[in-house]
Amino acid sequence: MMRIRIAWLLLAAFACAMSVFVASEPMLQFTSCEIESGGPACEESILTHYGQGFLIVLAVPALLCLVPAVVPVRGVAWAIAVTLFLGFLAVFTPFYLPVAVLGLTLAALHDRLAGSARQRQRDPAETSINFTAQ
């Protein structure tokens, strides 16, 4: 289970890094500034334009990735992965596509990672030696 947790924590860190990148992007990346003649407002960062409250919105993908790290259950991993993908489709910002795809990949690999961890844990009944006379 430790590998699953670490993988989701790494994905949360990656999502956080993507959020920092998105916050620093200029407004012209996301508005009609590309089409129309840009002004000074088009050159300011998204964080400057929307303010500190926008950090809460940007933190959502990273916070979602922490849930399967805390509760490493297959159903939870799939629910979060699908939520990340649907969130990407709803917002349709290409910066979060890698986060969504990696989340789906981790959910798909959940059983494999958990299975290899279970194989290393031995059942005490299987490893005990039976000294009864026959």
C-alpha positions as CSV (number, residue, x, y, z in Angstrom):
1,M,0.0,0.0,0.0
2,M,2.9,2.3,0.5
3,R,3.7,2.5,-3.2
4,I,0.1,3.5,-4.0
5,R,0.3,6.2,-1.4
6,I,3.6,7.5,-2.7
7,A,2.4,7.5,-6.3
8,W,-0.7,9.5,-5.4
9,L,1.4,11.9,-3.3
10,L,3.7,12.4,-6.3
11,L,0.7,13.1,-8.5
12,A,-0.6,15.6,-5.9
13,A,2.8,17.4,-6.1
14,F,2.7,17.4,-9.9
15,A,-0.9,18.8,-9.8
16,C,0.4,21.5,-7.4
17,A,3.2,22.4,-9.8
18,M,0.8,22.6,-12.7
19,S,-1.4,24.9,-10.6
20,V,1.5,27.2,-10.0
21,F,2.3,27.2,-13.7
22,V,-1.3,28.0,-14.6
23,A,-1.4,30.8,-12.0
24,S,1.6,32.4,-13.5
25,E,0.4,32.2,-17.1
26,P,-0.7,35.6,-18.7
27,M,-4.3,36.2,-19.3
28,L,-3.8,36.2,-23.0
29,Q,-3.6,32.4,-22.9
30,F,-7.2,32.1,-21.7
31,T,-9.2,35.1,-23.0
32,S,-10.0,36.8,-26.2
33,C,-6.8,38.8,-25.9
34,E,-5.3,36.4,-28.5
35,I,-7.9,37.4,-31.1
36,E,-8.3,41.1,-30.2
37,S,-5.6,43.6,-29.7
38,G,-4.2,43.1,-26.3
39,G,-3.8,45.6,-23.6
40,P,-2.0,45.7,-20.3
41,A,-4.7,43.5,-18.7
42,C,-3.8,40.7,-21.2
43,E,-0.2,40.6,-19.9
44,E,-1.0,40.2,-16.2
45,S,-0.9,36.8,-14.7
46,I,-4.1,34.8,-14.0
47,L,-3.4,35.0,-10.3
48,T,-3.0,38.8,-10.5
49,H,-6.2,39.1,-12.5
50,Y,-8.4,36.9,-10.4
51,G,-6.8,37.4,-7.0
52,Q,-5.8,35.2,-4.1
53,G,-9.2,33.4,-4.0
54,F,-8.3,31.7,-7.3
55,L,-5.7,29.7,-5.4
56,I,-8.5,27.7,-3.9
57,V,-9.7,26.7,-7.3
58,L,-6.2,25.8,-8.4
59,A,-5.6,23.7,-5.3
60,V,-8.6,21.4,-6.0
61,P,-6.8,18.9,-8.3
62,A,-3.9,18.6,-5.8
63,L,-6.2,18.1,-2.9
64,L,-8.2,15.5,-4.8
65,C,-5.0,13.6,-5.4
66,L,-4.4,13.5,-1.7
67,V,-7.6,11.5,-1.0
68,P,-6.4,8.2,-2.4
69,A,-3.0,8.7,-0.7
70,V,-4.9,8.8,2.6
71,V,-7.5,6.2,1.8
72,P,-5.8,3.8,-0.6
73,V,-8.9,1.9,-1.7
74,R,-9.5,0.9,-5.3
75,G,-13.0,2.5,-5.4
76,V,-11.7,5.8,-4.0
77,A,-8.8,5.8,-6.5
78,W,-11.3,5.3,-9.4
79,A,-13.7,7.9,-8.1
80,I,-10.9,10.5,-7.8
81,A,-9.4,9.6,-11.2
82,V,-12.8,10.0,-12.9
83,T,-13.4,13.2,-11.1
84,L,-10.0,14.6,-12.3
85,F,-10.8,13.6,-15.9
86,L,-14.3,15.1,-15.8
87,G,-12.9,18.2,-14.2
88,F,-10.4,18.4,-17.1
89,L,-13.2,18.1,-19.6
90,A,-15.4,20.7,-17.8
91,V,-12.6,23.3,-17.6
92,F,-10.8,22.0,-20.7
93,T,-7.5,23.5,-19.8
94,P,-4.8,21.4,-21.4
95,F,-2.5,21.9,-18.5
96,Y,-4.4,19.4,-16.3
97,L,-4.7,16.6,-19.0
98,P,-1.5,14.9,-17.7
99,V,-2.8,15.0,-14.2
100,A,-6.1,13.4,-15.3
101,V,-4.3,10.7,-17.4
102,L,-1.9,9.9,-14.7
103,G,-4.8,9.6,-12.2
104,L,-6.6,7.1,-14.5
105,T,-3.3,5.2,-14.9
106,L,-2.8,5.0,-11.1
107,A,-6.4,3.8,-10.6
108,A,-5.9,1.1,-13.2
109,L,-2.6,0.0,-11.6
110,H,-4.1,0.1,-8.1
111,D,-4.7,-3.7,-7.9
112,R,-1.3,-4.5,-9.3
113,L,0.5,-2.3,-6.8
114,A,-1.6,-3.5,-3.9
115,G,-1.2,-7.2,-5.1
116,S,2.5,-7.0,-5.1
117,A,2.4,-5.6,-1.6
118,R,0.1,-8.3,-0.4
119,Q,2.4,-11.0,-1.8
120,R,5.2,-9.8,0.4
121,Q,3.1,-10.1,3.5
122,R,3.0,-13.7,4.6
123,D,0.2,-15.3,6.4
124,P,1.4,-16.7,9.8
125,A,-0.6,-19.8,9.2
126,E,1.3,-20.5,6.0
127,T,4.7,-20.0,7.5
128,S,4.3,-22.0,10.7
129,I,5.8,-25.4,11.1
130,N,3.5,-28.2,12.2
131,F,5.3,-30.4,14.7
132,T,2.5,-32.8,15.4
133,A,3.3,-36.5,15.2
134,Q,1.6,-38.5,12.4
